[in-house]
Amino acid sequence: MTLDKLRQFRTGVYTILGNAKDALFDLMDAVLVTRSVYSFVELSVSPVFRRQWSSIYEAIEDGKPPRDELMQLYIQQLPQTEQLVLAGDRTAWSRLADKLFRLRSNRVLYGVPNAYTGIGRPRIHGDKFKLNDSLTWWMPDQMVEVNEPKLGQLRLRLWCHLHFRQSAKHSMHLIQVERLNEDIVSKSRPLWLAWVGDQMPALCQFWRLYLRRFGVDHWYRFAKQRLHWTLPKLSTPEQCERWSDLLPLMTWQLW
């Protein structure tokens, strides 16, 4: 059954991959079966790469993996019975509505300003909320304690409707995750998370989604060390983008 799914997935990819799809498939197969190489061109001597060595760079130059079509194909492989959790990079590009991300402990947020008094310019920011200064914290909107099997006793505190100084119109919810075990309290620092979205799930449950980021970090290391992400010396940003688009495609085949 697993091989049938892989065969169907590869067939779907082949039909939408476009130019140089044969060479791109050989290149991906060579990466998947070659554990270590010192130069990118060494992949051309792999038994599954059935072309001349120059076809490796020509495939990346001519091929244009269609991101939107590939994303639709990825989504079709996912189970439809659970909430999808996607990882985003650290850029200013717009994202979907629901986001959970970590904040540095030295960040400063602002609350909702007081009602306008009719005198002067209306205030944009409310009181300061310094994450590393508990004297600036006000009463949380919600606080619960949970017993996490791996992390022990935790205290979760929620403050609603805060914002960054540069984006006063974009409200977020702030969550502090604090470990209460006596033997580690003095060594550990609280974890600060922010939620941006339409409707926040239950506080005692949704914060665990952030723990899944560590699997994403391992993927970046795997892509660099095993899938040779940073190995080729490409001449243009477009070629780098095309090569990068092949990394999740190879990962999905392994999955």
C-alpha positions in Angstrom: 0.0 0.0 0.0 2.8 2.4 0.8 4.6 1.8 -2.5 1.3 2.3 -4.3 0.9 5.7 -2.6 4.4 6.6 -3.5 3.9 5.6 -7.1 0.7 7.6 -7.4 2.4 10.6 -5.8 5.4 10.5 -8.2 3.0 10.1 -11.2 1.1 13.2 -10.0 4.3 15.2 -9.7 5.5 14.1 -13.1 2.4 15.3 -14.8 2.7 18.9 -13.4 6.5 19.3 -13.1 6.9 20.9 -16.6 10.2 21.5 -18.3 13.1 19.1 -17.6 11.0 16.9 -15.5 12.9 13.7 -16.5 16.2 15.2 -15.5 14.7 16.7 -12.3 13.4 13.2 -11.3 16.8 11.6 -11.9 18.4 14.4 -9.9 16.0 13.9 -6.9 16.5 10.1 -7.0 20.2 10.5 -7.1 20.0 12.7 -4.0 17.8 10.3 -2.2 20.1 7.3 -2.7 23.4 9.1 -2.3 24.3 9.7 1.3 27.4 11.9 1.0 29.1 13.8 -1.8 31.9 16.4 -1.8 30.6 18.3 -4.9 27.2 18.6 -6.5 28.3 17.1 -9.8 29.2 13.8 -8.1 25.5 13.1 -8.2 25.8 12.5 -11.9 27.7 9.2 -11.3 24.8 7.8 -9.3 23.3 4.7 -11.0 19.8 6.3 -11.0 21.0 9.5 -12.9 20.8 8.4 -16.5 22.2 11.5 -18.1 25.4 13.4 -18.6 26.9 15.4 -15.8 26.0 18.7 -17.3 22.3 17.8 -17.1 22.3 18.4 -13.3 22.8 22.1 -13.6 20.7 22.3 -16.8 17.8 20.7 -15.0 17.8 23.4 -12.3 18.2 26.1 -14.9 15.4 24.9 -17.2 13.0 23.4 -14.7 10.4 25.5 -12.9 8.6 23.5 -10.2 5.1 24.9 -9.9 4.7 25.8 -6.2 0.9 26.1 -6.1 0.2 22.9 -8.0 2.7 21.0 -5.8 1.1 22.4 -2.6 -2.3 21.1 -3.7 -0.7 17.7 -4.3 0.9 17.8 -0.8 -2.5 18.7 0.8 -4.2 15.7 -0.9 -1.8 13.4 1.0 -2.7 14.8 4.4 -5.3 13.2 6.7 -8.4 15.3 6.9 -9.3 14.3 10.5 -7.1 16.8 12.3 -6.1 20.4 12.3 -3.3 21.3 10.0 -0.2 23.0 11.5 2.2 24.7 9.1 5.6 26.2 9.8 6.4 29.7 8.6 9.8 31.4 8.1 11.0 34.6 9.8 10.0 37.1 7.1 7.6 40.0 6.9 5.4 38.3 4.3 1.8 38.0 5.1 0.5 34.7 6.6 -2.8 33.0 7.2 -5.0 34.3 10.1 -4.0 31.8 12.9 -0.4 32.1 14.0 1.5 30.9 17.1 5.1 32.2 17.6 7.7 32.7 20.2 8.8 36.1 21.6 12.2 37.1 23.0 12.1 37.8 26.7 13.3 41.3 26.2 10.4 42.4 24.0 8.1 45.2 25.0 4.4 45.1 24.1 1.6 47.6 24.7 -1.9 47.3 26.0 -5.1 48.9 24.7 -5.1 52.7 25.3 -7.6 54.4 27.6 -10.8 55.8 26.2 -10.4 59.1 24.3 -11.0 62.1 26.5 -11.6 64.5 23.6 -8.5 66.5 24.3 -5.4 66.3 22.1 -4.5 63.5 19.8 -6.0 60.1 20.6 -3.5 57.7 22.2 -2.3 54.8 20.1 -0.6 52.7 22.8 -1.7 51.8 26.3 0.6 50.8 29.2 3.9 49.1 28.5 4.2 45.4 29.1 7.9 44.4 29.5 8.3 40.7 29.3 11.4 40.8 31.5 10.0 43.1 34.1 7.1 41.7 36.2 6.4 45.1 37.7 4.9 46.1 34.4 2.5 43.1 34.2 -1.1 43.6 35.0 -3.6 40.9 36.1 -3.8 38.1 33.5 -7.1 37.5 31.7 -6.8 33.8 32.4 -4.5 31.6 34.4 -4.4 27.8 34.6 -2.1 25.1 35.9 -1.5 21.8 34.0 0.5 18.7 34.6 2.5 18.0 31.5 4.0 14.4 31.5 7.4 15.5 30.1 7.7 19.0 31.5 6.0 18.6 34.9 3.7 21.1 36.5 3.2 24.3 34.4 1.5 27.6 35.0 -0.1 29.2 31.9 -1.0 32.9 32.0 -2.9 34.7 29.2 -3.0 38.5 28.5 -5.4 39.6 25.7 -5.2 42.4 23.2 -1.6 43.5 23.2 0.4 44.8 20.3 3.9 45.8 19.1 4.8 49.5 19.0 5.2 49.3 15.2 1.8 47.6 14.6 -0.8 49.1 16.9 -3.6 47.9 14.7 -2.6 44.2 14.9 -3.7 42.8 18.2 -2.4 39.6 19.7 -2.8 37.4 22.8 0.3 36.9 25.0 0.9 33.6 26.8 3.5 32.8 29.4 4.5 29.2 30.0 6.2 28.8 33.4 7.6 25.6 34.9 6.8 25.1 38.6 9.1 22.2 39.6 11.2 23.4 42.5 14.4 21.7 41.3 14.4 23.6 38.0 12.6 26.9 38.7 15.9 28.6 39.4 17.4 27.3 36.1 14.6 27.7 33.6 13.1 30.9 32.1 9.5 31.2 31.2 8.5 30.7 27.6 6.6 33.6 26.0 4.3 32.9 23.1 2.0 35.1 21.0 -1.2 34.0 19.3 -2.7 35.9 16.3 -5.9 34.6 14.9 -9.7 34.8 14.7 -10.5 32.5 17.7 -8.0 31.1 20.1 -8.4 27.5 21.2 -8.4 26.4 24.8 -5.3 27.7 26.7 -4.5 24.4 28.3 -4.3 22.7 25.0 -3.1 24.8 22.1 0.2 25.9 23.5 1.5 22.4 22.9 1.4 23.1 19.2 4.6 25.1 19.6 6.5 22.0 20.7 6.1 20.7 17.2 8.6 23.4 16.0 11.5 21.2 17.1 10.7 18.7 14.4 10.9 21.6 11.9 14.3 22.5 13.1 15.5 19.0 12.6 14.2 19.1 9.1 16.4 22.1 8.2 19.4 20.2 9.5 18.4 17.1 7.6 17.9 19.1 4.4 21.3 20.7 4.7 23.3 17.6 5.8 21.5 14.7 4.0 19.6 16.3 1.1 22.6 18.5 0.2 20.5 21.7 0.2 23.5 24.1 0.5 25.9 22.0 -1.6 25.4 23.3 -5.2 27.1 26.5 -6.3 24.4 28.1 -8.3 24.8 31.3 -10.3 21.4 33.1 -10.0 18.8 33.5 -7.2 16.2 31.9 -9.5 18.2 28.7 -9.7 18.5 28.7 -5.9 14.8 29.0 -5.6 14.2 26.1 -8.0 16.6 23.9 -6.1 15.0 24.9 -2.8 11.6 23.9 -4.2 12.8 20.4 -4.8 13.7 19.9 -1.1 10.1 19.6 0.2 9.3 17.5 -2.9 12.0 15.0 -2.0 11.0 15.1 1.7 7.4 14.2 0.8 8.6 11.2 -1.2 10.5 10.0 1.9 7.5 10.6 4.0 
